[in-house]
């Protein structure tokens, strides 16, 4: 039973960064902007988050550092893709290349250092409930925050007027502009939200997942988060399912390596990436009657005056 | 008062010509600031990056060696990008090409195999790179799966596969447990062009690739189709051009070129298969393609320039202890500026006064 509990805890830990980053990108894409720089924003968030936590001794401040770093990176993207109407795919790639370099530079001084990782909360009575107690009520703060975040995003997108306007920008920016909504400003906020989430997701890795920083520690999680948004058909509910599914695949392969299954470890490590490809194929195939993507996703908008 | 973008009536030819130069200038300016923040003398750092490698013969040859894979990969990528097909997994195709070609080298090791070995390695590497690139292309055409994500995921898969081979079945028994194959036999090694240094036949192949791409794009119907499908998809549909077929074609060509670049790098300057054979050539080549304006000759120049930053970065690390990551930052910033300057070919800035417009509208 303890093994099951341990596996569930591990799956939640592996899923949380994916969920946070993908939630941010979902909002960005719903406003009509395709920011492919999630990996770059995450890795900078990881480096800055660790630096912040190491310097101040506080995981919370570290997480804030990560969010600010991710937001600053996303502002560079917004300046280019929204301000200068540059191709969003190319700008996102540039952001990732820049992010990998920046995180190496920022994190260089911190390689080999350790911090006290984020505490798991132990709510006295609830945590002692057999079977589900530890799993439901004994996680670190990031896990609860990620769930609150996705619920909040769902509520914002489907239950508020501002959310409706944001979705309108994503589906038809010309109409939204004609109705008098500041399309570029709304999109800038959406991009910044995505950046803050990616930065936080990156910071989760050295603050809670492992207590140290390694260059390149995001290992493609930003790209998997992008695939998750496609997987979710741009819907928050399916995003949660997708993120936990991918977390489960990651943990499954780690455990299989530990059990000494006769498959080389590299093949098991490749599993999450192969799973992403297979899911993308199955999903794109299953979709009939047009795409569910925001109609204006990735297109350049220059308002005429 | 507000600064806004406005579409130009015609694309600006002047800016199209000078935009890469402006981008490089702005990048250097930004780097000066970064060096100052790092506490390094900016002038000395710039000298180490851009001047020192040009002053000795060995470094000049090394620039050509580094530019070879960059140019070959970027030429392939430029065809994809012109056709609006987003292959960003060239790094993976490069690795798979290296693996496939190395298979022949490893299997013929120590036998008296003749001169056919190296050409066979080239052919197999190109074929493997093309097949590997066809996976995302077919997923895109048949199922509509994003080629950006699938091609990128395959980079990680290729990296792990190579890692498995050199740690497992292909590991050199005399290699003290290092994850590497044995040194390739002379028949499986790309010949050097001149004594001393590492300049090899691959650089000539890269030049031939540039020439072939220039002819393809400038003088053939296929090249015209590629450019039209990317620039004016509607017109291309009316013209009866098959966009899907071109996605398959451009992906296959770019995969083949990346695979060929991979085996040339392994059988040339490196001499054996090991993890970390590429310092991110497949990603840097994306910058080369854009800096070169997706034009074959431009790519040749851009490839040499980015190779200079690799060599300069190494020298700056040795001479001034500037971290190697600064080179990546430099490359990322350069791509930003290139894209930003390119935007000014199609748009221009304009100052508007919102208040006055409103009054005019009301009156």
Contacts between the chains, C-beta under 8 A, distances in Angstrom:
chain1	res1	chain2	res2	distance
A	36	B	148	6.8
A	76	B	336	7.2
A	80	B	336	6.3
A	80	B	339	6.4
A	80	B	340	6.0
A	83	B	5	7.7
A	84	B	5	7.0
A	84	B	339	7.9
A	84	B	340	5.2
A	84	B	343	4.5
A	84	B	344	8.0
A	84	B	347	7.6
A	85	B	5	5.7
A	85	B	343	5.7
A	85	B	346	7.8
A	85	B	347	6.0
A	86	B	339	4.5
A	86	B	340	6.2
A	86	B	342	7.3
A	86	B	343	5.0
A	87	B	339	6.9
A	89	B	86	5.7
A	89	B	148	6.7
A	90	B	290	6.5
A	90	B	335	7.5
A	90	B	339	5.5
A	91	B	336	7.5
A	91	B	339	6.1
A	93	B	88	6.3
A	93	B	283	7.9
A	93	B	286	6.0
A	93	B	335	7.4
A	94	B	287	7.9
A	94	B	332	5.8
A	94	B	335	4.0
A	94	B	336	5.0
A	94	B	339	6.5
A	95	B	332	7.6
A	97	B	283	6.1
A	97	B	286	7.8
A	97	B	287	7.2
A	97	B	328	6.5
A	97	B	331	6.1
A	97	B	332	4.0
A	97	B	335	6.4
A	98	B	328	7.7
A	98	B	329	6.3
A	98	B	332	2.9
A	98	B	333	6.4
A	98	B	335	7.8
A	98	B	336	7.0
A	99	B	332	7.5
A	100	B	325	8.0
A	100	B	328	5.8
A	100	B	332	7.8
A	101	B	325	4.8
A	101	B	326	7.1
A	101	B	327	7.4
A	101	B	328	3.0
A	101	B	329	3.7
A	101	B	330	7.7
A	101	B	331	7.3
A	101	B	332	5.6
A	102	B	325	7.6
A	102	B	329	5.8
A	102	B	332	7.8
A	104	B	323	7.0
A	104	B	324	7.8
A	104	B	325	3.3
A	104	B	328	6.8
A	105	B	323	5.7
A	105	B	325	4.5
A	105	B	326	6.5
A	105	B	329	6.5
A	108	B	323	5.7
A	108	B	325	7.0
A	219	B	156	7.6
A	220	B	152	7.6
A	220	B	153	7.4
A	220	B	156	5.3
A	223	B	149	6.4
A	223	B	152	5.4
A	223	B	153	6.8
A	226	B	149	6.1
A	227	B	146	7.9
A	227	B	149	5.0
A	227	B	153	7.6
A	230	B	146	6.3
A	230	B	149	7.1
A	264	B	164	5.1
A	264	B	168	6.3
A	266	B	160	4.2
A	266	B	161	6.8
A	266	B	163	5.3
A	266	B	164	3.9
A	266	B	167	7.8
A	267	B	160	7.4
A	267	B	164	6.9
A	269	B	160	5.4
A	270	B	156	6.8
A	270	B	157	4.8
A	270	B	160	4.6
A	270	B	161	7.3
A	273	B	153	4.3
A	273	B	154	7.5
A	273	B	156	4.6
A	273	B	157	5.3
A	274	B	153	7.5
A	274	B	157	6.4
A	276	B	149	7.0
A	276	B	150	8.0
A	276	B	153	5.1
A	277	B	135	7.9
A	277	B	139	7.2
A	277	B	145	7.6
A	277	B	149	7.9
A	277	B	150	5.1
A	277	B	153	5.2
A	277	B	154	7.3
A	280	B	139	7.1
A	280	B	143	8.0
A	280	B	145	4.2
A	280	B	146	6.5
A	280	B	149	6.1
A	280	B	150	6.1
A	281	B	139	5.4
A	281	B	143	4.9
A	281	B	145	5.0
A	281	B	150	7.9
A	283	B	145	7.7
A	284	B	139	7.8
A	284	B	143	4.5
A	284	B	144	4.2
A	284	B	145	4.4
A	284	B	146	8.0
A	285	B	143	4.7
A	285	B	144	7.8
A	287	B	144	7.6
A	291	B	144	7.8
A	302	B	5	5.2
A	302	B	6	7.7
A	302	B	7	6.3
A	302	B	347	6.8
A	303	B	4	7.6
A	304	B	7	8.0
A	305	B	4	7.0
A	305	B	352	6.3
A	305	B	357	7.2
